[in-house]
Amino acid sequence: MLVSIVCFAFVGERMGQSAAPDRNVYFAITLIAITTVGMIFAVRRLFVLRPEETLVSQPENAAALNRWRAGYLVIYALSESVALFGLVLRILGFNLSEVTPFYLAGFALMLLFAPRRPTA
């Protein structure tokens, strides 16, 4: 998934337009990306941290393990979507310097929320 973010940057450079983009679109997508980051923290709290507490005391609990795994999958999908917003903006004609924060944020979120083994 990290490699796909790098691919987004390359595809964006190939497909980027030189037209004058609408600044309102940039601000709207930025707001959506910020909301997505907030959703990542909420999903982590609900679907990762709570089952982690259960898994520490009951490592064989299949329901908690499935919820923990699902939480990480959703976190990765949301992190990837932040980078994808950068690709969309680049295709719409925004400069690389304007969309780089989206690529970096998606990449950093994936590294920040790498799965860790539940510990006591």
DRENLO-603618 format. One record per residue: residue number from 1; residue in three letters; y, x, z of N, C-alpha, C in turn. Coordinates in Angstrom, 2 decimals, padded with zeros to 5 digits. Last residue first. Example, Ala and Ser with C-alpha at 12.3 -4.5 7.8 and 13.67 -1.06 7.14 Angstrom:
2
NODE num residuo     nyy     nxx     nzz    cayy    caxx    cazz     cyy     cxx     czz
NODE   2     SER -002.25  012.85  007.08 -001.06  013.67  007.14  000.03  012.90  007.87
NODE   1     ALA -005.69  013.19  007.80 -004.50  012.30  007.80 -003.30  013.20  007.80
% end
This chain:
120
NODE num residuo     nyy     nxx     nzz    cayy    caxx    cazz     cyy     cxx     czz
NODE 120     ALA -006.24  000.52  027.22 -005.89 -000.07  028.53 -004.60  000.44  029.06
NODE 119     THR -005.81 -000.04  023.71 -006.12  000.80  024.87 -005.65  000.13  026.15
NODE 118     PRO -006.77 -000.74  020.40 -006.30 -001.27  021.70 -006.75 -000.40  022.85
NODE 117     ARG -005.83  001.52  017.91 -006.95  001.00  018.69 -006.41  000.48  020.03
NODE 116     ARG -003.37  000.53  015.59 -003.81  001.41  016.67 -004.93  000.72  017.43
NODE 115     PRO -002.06  000.40  012.32 -002.94 -000.14  013.36 -003.37  000.94  014.35
NODE 114     ALA  001.42  000.98  011.88  000.06  001.39  011.55 -000.87  000.88  012.67
NODE 113     PHE  004.12  000.33  011.95  003.14 -000.63  012.44  001.72 -000.30  011.98
NODE 112     LEU  005.42  002.50  010.78  005.71  002.14  012.17  004.62  001.25  012.76
NODE 111     LEU  004.54  002.44  008.14  004.19  003.58  008.99  004.38  003.24  010.47
NODE 110     MET  005.65  000.02  007.32  004.20  000.22  007.24  003.75  001.38  008.11
NODE 109     LEU  008.35  000.54  007.74  007.69 -000.53  008.51  006.18 -000.37  008.47
NODE 108     ALA  008.84  002.54  005.84  008.93  002.86  007.27  008.24  001.80  008.12
NODE 107     PHE  008.54  001.06  003.45  007.70  002.23  003.72  007.67  002.54  005.21
NODE 106     GLY  010.59 -000.81  003.74  009.20 -001.24  003.58  008.23 -000.12  003.91
NODE 105     ALA  012.81  000.96  003.90  012.49  000.06  005.01  011.04 -000.41  004.93
NODE 104     LEU  012.77  002.19  001.38  012.56  002.98  002.59  012.18  002.12  003.79
NODE 103     TYR  013.29 -000.01 -000.29  012.06  000.77 -000.45  011.74  001.54  000.83
NODE 102     PHE  015.79 -000.75  000.75  014.69 -001.71  000.76  013.35 -000.99  000.63
NODE 101     PRO  017.42  001.52  000.27  017.13  001.09  001.65  015.98  000.08  001.75
NODE 100     THR  017.48  001.52 -002.63  016.68  002.50 -001.89  016.43  002.09 -000.44
NODE  99     VAL  019.31 -000.15 -003.78  017.99 -000.70 -003.49  017.09  000.26 -002.72
NODE  98     GLU  021.61  001.34 -004.14  021.72  000.06 -003.44  020.35 -000.50 -003.04
NODE  97     SER  020.82  003.52 -005.61  021.35  003.76 -004.26  021.48  002.47 -003.46
NODE  96     LEU  020.19  002.32 -008.02  019.11  002.85 -007.19  019.59  003.08 -005.75
NODE  95     ASN  022.13 -000.70 -008.56  021.89  000.75 -008.61  020.75  001.15 -007.70
NODE  94     PHE  021.00 -003.80 -010.04  021.65 -003.04 -008.98  021.26 -001.57 -009.07
NODE  93     GLY  019.63 -005.36 -011.90  020.72 -004.51 -012.34  021.44 -003.74 -011.26
NODE  92     LEU  017.31 -006.71 -011.45  018.50 -007.53 -011.69  019.73 -006.70 -012.05
NODE  91     ILE  015.65 -004.63 -010.82  015.46 -005.28 -012.12  016.67 -006.14 -012.48
NODE  90     ARG  016.59 -004.18 -008.22  016.74 -003.14 -009.25  016.60 -003.73 -010.64
NODE  89     LEU  015.82 -006.54 -006.93  017.24 -006.21 -007.06  017.48 -005.16 -008.14
NODE  88     VAL  013.04 -006.23 -007.09  013.69 -007.39 -007.72  015.18 -007.09 -007.94
NODE  87     LEU  012.70 -003.93 -005.53  012.33 -003.93 -006.95  013.02 -005.07 -007.69
NODE  86     GLY  013.52 -004.90 -003.04  014.24 -003.81 -003.69  013.95 -003.74 -005.18
NODE  85     PHE  011.54 -006.76 -002.55  012.91 -007.24 -002.72  013.76 -006.16 -003.39
NODE  84     LEU  009.43 -005.01 -002.11  009.44 -005.79 -003.35  010.82 -006.41 -003.61
NODE  83     ALA  009.98 -004.13  000.44  010.09 -003.19 -000.67  010.15 -003.92 -002.01
NODE  82     VAL  009.43 -006.57  001.71  010.76 -005.96  001.85  010.98 -004.96  000.72
NODE  81     SER  006.73 -006.91  001.14  007.70 -007.81  000.51  009.13 -007.28  000.64
NODE  80     GLU  005.51 -005.05  002.76  005.48 -004.84  001.31  006.52 -005.72  000.61
NODE  79     SER  005.87 -006.33  005.17  006.50 -005.02  004.94  006.57 -004.73  003.46
NODE  78     LEU  004.27 -008.59  004.79  005.71 -008.76  004.98  006.46 -007.44  004.75
NODE  77     ALA  001.77 -007.34  004.58  002.27 -008.16  003.48  003.79 -008.35  003.59
NODE  76     TYR  001.56 -006.14  007.11  001.61 -005.32  005.90  002.14 -006.09  004.71
NODE  75     ILE  001.52 -008.43  008.74  002.57 -007.43  008.92  002.69 -006.56  007.66
NODE  74     VAL -000.85 -009.60  007.86  000.42 -010.30  007.64  001.59 -009.32  007.78
NODE  73     LEU -002.67 -007.66  008.75 -002.58 -007.99  007.32 -001.25 -008.69  007.00
NODE  72     TYR -002.26 -007.76  011.53 -001.91 -006.56  010.78 -001.81 -006.83  009.29
NODE  71     GLY -003.23 -010.38  012.02 -001.85 -010.00  012.34 -001.42 -008.78  011.58
NODE  70     ALA -005.89 -010.15  011.33 -005.03 -011.02  010.53 -003.56 -010.69  010.78
NODE  69     ARG -006.75 -008.46  013.44 -006.81 -008.01  012.04 -005.88 -008.83  011.15
NODE  68     TRP -006.32 -010.20  015.61 -005.67 -008.89  015.57 -005.63 -008.35  014.14
NODE  67     ARG -008.05 -012.27  014.97 -006.62 -012.55  015.06 -005.82 -011.25  014.98
NODE  66     ASN -010.49 -010.91  015.13 -010.07 -011.51  013.87 -008.57 -011.81  013.85
NODE  65     LEU -010.47 -010.24  017.87 -010.50 -009.19  016.85 -010.04 -009.72  015.50
NODE  64     ALA -010.55 -012.75  019.05 -009.39 -011.89  019.28 -009.32 -010.79  018.23
NODE  63     ALA -013.08 -013.58  018.14 -011.89 -014.36  017.81 -010.63 -013.52  017.97
NODE  62     ALA -014.85 -011.70  019.27 -014.68 -011.78  017.81 -013.42 -012.54  017.42
NODE  61     ASN -014.94 -009.59  021.81 -014.38 -010.90  021.52 -014.03 -010.99  020.03
NODE  60     GLU -015.73 -007.12  022.68 -016.65 -007.84  021.80 -016.13 -009.23  021.41
NODE  59     PRO -013.89 -006.16  024.53 -013.92 -005.58  023.19 -014.82 -006.31  022.20
NODE  58     GLN -012.15 -007.35  026.82 -013.34 -007.91  026.17 -013.43 -007.38  024.73
NODE  57     SER -009.94 -005.86  027.61 -010.90 -006.28  028.64 -012.21 -006.80  028.04
NODE  56     VAL -008.77 -005.31  025.14 -008.92 -004.24  026.13 -009.98 -004.61  027.15
NODE  55     LEU -008.63 -007.74  023.86 -009.60 -006.76  023.39 -009.78 -005.60  024.35
NODE  54     THR -006.49 -008.98  025.16 -007.84 -009.53  025.31 -008.88 -008.49  024.93
NODE  53     GLU -004.41 -007.38  024.24 -004.65 -007.50  025.68 -006.06 -008.02  025.95
NODE  52     GLU -004.59 -007.90  021.52 -004.85 -006.55  022.02 -005.16 -006.57  023.51
NODE  51     PRO -003.76 -010.56  021.26 -005.20 -010.24  021.12 -005.55 -008.84  021.62
NODE  50     ARG -000.94 -009.94  021.78 -001.74 -010.82  022.64 -003.24 -010.59  022.48
NODE  49     LEU -000.23 -008.17  019.65 -000.15 -007.77  021.05 -000.98 -008.64  021.98
NODE  48     VAL -000.80 -009.68  017.25 -001.34 -008.34  017.50 -001.35 -008.03  018.99
NODE  47     PHE  000.33 -012.19  017.00 -000.99 -011.97  016.41 -001.58 -010.58  016.67
NODE  46     LEU  002.82 -012.23  018.40  001.87 -013.34  018.49  000.45 -012.97  018.08
NODE  45     ARG  004.08 -009.76  017.86  003.99 -010.25  019.23  002.89 -011.30  019.37
NODE  44     ARG  003.89 -009.65  015.09  003.27 -008.61  015.91  003.07 -009.10  017.34
NODE  43     VAL  005.40 -011.83  014.37  003.97 -011.83  014.06  003.25 -010.79  014.91
NODE  42     ALA  007.92 -010.88  015.22  007.35 -012.09  015.81  005.84 -012.15  015.58
NODE  41     PHE  008.28 -008.65  013.58  008.21 -008.46  015.03  007.62 -009.68  015.73
NODE  40     ILE  008.33 -009.96  011.11  007.31 -008.94  011.38  007.16 -008.74  012.88
NODE  39     MET  010.60 -011.51  011.28  009.30 -012.18  011.25  008.17 -011.19  011.55
NODE  38     GLY  012.52 -009.50  011.07  012.40 -010.27  012.31  011.07 -010.98  012.41
NODE  37     VAL  012.05 -008.84  008.41  011.80 -007.83  009.45  011.68 -008.52  010.81
NODE  36     THR  012.90 -011.23  007.24  011.50 -010.81  007.11  011.15 -009.76  008.16
NODE  35     THR  015.62 -011.12  007.74  014.81 -012.18  008.35  013.33 -011.83  008.31
NODE  34     ILE  016.23 -008.99  006.08  016.45 -008.85  007.52  015.64 -009.90  008.27
NODE  33     ALA  015.63 -010.18  003.60  014.88 -009.00  004.05  015.03 -008.78  005.56
NODE  32     ILE  017.55 -012.21  003.53  016.13 -012.58  003.53  015.29 -011.40  004.03
NODE  31     LEU  019.84 -010.62  003.41  019.64 -011.52  004.54  018.18 -011.94  004.65
NODE  30     THR  019.40 -009.44  000.91  019.48 -008.60  002.11  019.25 -009.45  003.36
NODE  29     ILE  019.58 -011.66 -000.70  018.28 -011.00 -000.59  018.27 -010.06  000.62
NODE  28     ALA  022.32 -012.22 -000.34  021.30 -013.23 -000.02  019.94 -012.57  000.18
NODE  27     PHE  023.56 -009.90 -001.28  023.71 -010.27  000.13  022.67 -011.31  000.55
NODE  26     TYR  022.77 -010.01 -003.99  022.43 -008.85 -003.14  022.50 -009.23 -001.66
NODE  25     VAL  023.93 -012.37 -004.79  022.47 -012.26 -004.83  022.03 -011.10 -003.93
NODE  24     ASN  026.61 -011.68 -004.61  026.08 -012.72 -003.73  024.56 -012.69 -003.68
NODE  23     ARG  027.02 -009.88 -006.69  026.97 -009.38 -005.31  026.40 -010.41 -004.33
NODE  22     ASP  025.33 -009.84 -009.68  026.10 -010.70 -008.78  025.92 -010.21 -007.34
NODE  21     PRO  025.55 -006.95 -011.88  024.84 -007.94 -011.07  025.80 -008.72 -010.15
NODE  20     ALA  026.17 -006.12 -015.08  026.88 -006.22 -013.80  026.23 -007.32 -012.96
NODE  19     ALA  023.36 -004.42 -016.63  024.34 -005.50 -016.54  025.00 -005.49 -015.16
NODE  18     SER  021.34 -002.69 -017.01  022.65 -002.09 -016.78  023.74 -003.16 -016.70
NODE  17     GLN  018.15 -003.03 -015.34  019.14 -003.41 -016.34  020.46 -002.73 -016.02
NODE  16     GLY  015.02 -001.40 -014.88  016.36 -001.73 -014.40  017.31 -002.03 -015.54
NODE  15     MET  012.54 -000.50 -015.60  012.89 -001.86 -016.00  014.33 -002.24 -015.62
NODE  14     ARG  012.31  002.09 -014.60  011.99  001.82 -016.01  012.55  000.49 -016.49
NODE  13     GLU  012.96  001.78 -011.95  013.76  002.68 -012.78  013.52  002.46 -014.26
NODE  12     GLY  010.93  000.03 -011.13  012.33 -000.40 -011.07  013.22  000.48 -011.92
NODE  11     VAL  008.73  001.71 -011.34  008.84  000.54 -012.23  010.28  000.04 -012.27
NODE  10     PHE  009.34  003.52 -009.27  009.21  003.97 -010.64  009.36  002.82 -011.63
NODE   9     ALA  009.39  001.79 -007.04  010.58  002.57 -007.37  010.52  003.05 -008.82
NODE   8     PHE  006.77  000.83 -007.06  007.88 -000.11 -007.23  009.14  000.64 -007.66
NODE   7     CYS  005.39  003.17 -006.45  005.27  002.61 -007.80  006.38  001.60 -008.07
NODE   6     VAL  006.02  003.33 -003.78  006.50  004.39 -004.67  006.44  003.90 -006.12
NODE   5     ILE  004.60  001.09 -003.00  006.06  001.10 -002.82  006.68  002.19 -003.70
NODE   4     SER  001.98  001.85 -003.50  002.56  000.78 -004.31  004.07  000.72 -004.16
NODE   3     VAL  001.50  003.70 -001.53  001.64  004.19 -002.90  002.28  003.11 -003.78
NODE   2     LEU  001.17  002.03  000.63  002.31  002.93  000.61  002.57  003.45 -000.80
NODE   1     MET -001.18  000.82  000.00  000.00  000.00  000.00  001.25  000.87  000.00
% end
